[in-house]
Amino acid sequence: MTNNDETEGAAPVTAAQSMAELAAMEEQYAGGTTARRGDVVMARGEGCWMWDVEGRRYLDLTAGQGVAMLGHSHPALSAAIAEQASRLIACPNFFYNDVRARFVAKLVEVLPDHLSHVFLSNSGAEAIDGAIKYARLATGRTGIVATMRSFHGRTIGALSLTWEPKYRKPFAPLLDVTHVPYNNVERLDAAVDENTAMVIVEPVQGEGGVNMGEAAFMQAAQRICRERGALLVVDEIQTGFGRTGHWFGHEHFGLQPDIICLAKGIGGGFPMGALAYTNRVHTALYPGAHGTTFGGNPLACAAGLAALEVYQREELIDRAAEMGQMLFDRLNAALANRTVVREIRGLGLMAGIELRERVGPYLRALMEEHAVLALPAGSNVLRLLPPLVISAEEIEIGVEAIARVLSDEGG
Ligand SMILES: Cc1ncc(COP(=O)(O)O)c(C=O)c1O
């Protein structure tokens, strides 16, 4: 079966609801904030593949925006969600819950040893907002230092940490945050003072352009935080759960952050987020310090527990490192003579191909002409975040399509 196979696995189309009608319906009632990729209406996924409602098959090199790390609809994940759905879907946090207990124990098992406690949220931005509160509580300070080109989400708290002016400007005033250039130790050193509650970094900046964190900067950030009593917060929302070839991106730099923020891969695609933190941070908490109705929902915890078991059982973290090496070898070989390519960079199965032109038309051509899905990062980086289960053959199909759209003739 090729990626242009139009029939295999095709989802049935309801007669009255063509792809264009469904797209128009969604846009009419829920449009306005998302720039869509044409009228494509997705209906089904399996492994690294997605199908639209007309049965066209796409190779998904985005893992559904970095979340479906086990591949789409992994049988163990689907079964765990279905089983839990038939048993208990809602359980308030003022009761303990069997699956929540098992999930948090498993999560702490896969976390670095010094991160001994977790708080469960529903999304990445909510985890970031939680980190701001926890850092302020644990330090009794208010100051926040983040980096230029960062992306931490779009709630008012998370947006305050996010750098991109076009996202921030319409919503000013935001929280007061000092942004220093990524990887600039001197500027960081100058920005952290006795009022700084936290410094937040991404190990690799995802949305900002797949920009690589440097070990010297990351280690200096930790040292400066320790010296001045600020907390080091690492945003692992995109880099966590094997994306970079380690369980967590900060492990590449030998860091021991005070707090890490998690989401995306934590539930294998099920909406979920978390904060993980040290015992020192934990001691600052008290009942009512933070909370959420849906965080720790049994269905999400069943998904999270199943996902963590699959990461371990299928050894997906090592696999990400191995397949990542293959991906970069193939990208470097196939794109060596492409004049539009400025640089190929990344870690594990997180890849950025920086172009000398805007990336939008290339992403469209990849999807429309080759049925391959990729993401932008900034205006001129083509970003790949494939599921960790991607095969050598699927890498080959993807790289070949990318090489064709980036060829001097295009197409
Ligand atoms: C590094 C990083 N932080 C935070 C977020 C925000 O997460 P969410 O979209 O779940 O709110 C994202 C989302 O892309 C992200 O990549």
The ligand as an SDF file (V2000), in Angstrom:
LIG
                    3D

 16 16  0  0  0  0  0  0  0  0999 V2000
    6.9110   24.1000   24.2490 C   0  0  0  0  0  0  0  0  0  0  0  0
    5.4280   24.3130   24.3840 C   0  0  0  0  0  0  0  0  0  0  0  0
    4.9450   24.8480   25.5150 N   0  0  0  0  0  0  0  0  0  0  0  0
    3.6290   25.0400   25.6900 C   0  0  0  0  0  0  0  0  0  0  0  0
    2.7130   24.7170   24.7080 C   0  0  0  0  0  0  0  0  0  0  0  0
    1.2390   24.9460   24.9370 C   0  0  0  0  0  0  0  0  0  0  0  0
    0.5750   23.7240   25.0730 O   0  0  0  0  0  0  0  0  0  0  0  0
   -1.0070   23.6330   24.8050 P   0  0  0  0  0  0  0  0  0  0  0  0
   -1.2130   23.9190   23.3540 O   0  0  0  0  0  0  0  0  0  0  0  0
   -1.3680   22.2200   25.1880 O   0  0  0  0  0  0  0  0  0  0  0  0
   -1.6560   24.6310   25.6810 O   0  0  0  0  0  0  0  0  0  0  0  0
    3.1770   24.1710   23.5070 C   0  0  0  0  0  0  0  0  0  0  0  0
    2.2360   23.8540   22.4230 C   0  0  0  0  0  0  0  0  0  0  0  0
    2.5910   23.7010   21.2900 O   0  0  0  0  0  0  0  0  0  0  0  0
    4.5670   23.9620   23.3380 C   0  0  0  0  0  0  0  0  0  0  0  0
    5.0680   23.4460   22.2100 O   0  0  0  0  0  0  0  0  0  0  0  0
  1  2  1  0
  2  3  1  0
  2 15  2  0
  3  4  2  0
  4  5  1  0
  5  6  1  0
  5 12  2  0
  6  7  1  0
  7  8  1  0
  8  9  2  0
  8 10  1  0
  8 11  1  0
 12 13  1  0
 12 15  1  0
 13 14  2  0
 15 16  1  0
M  END
$$$$
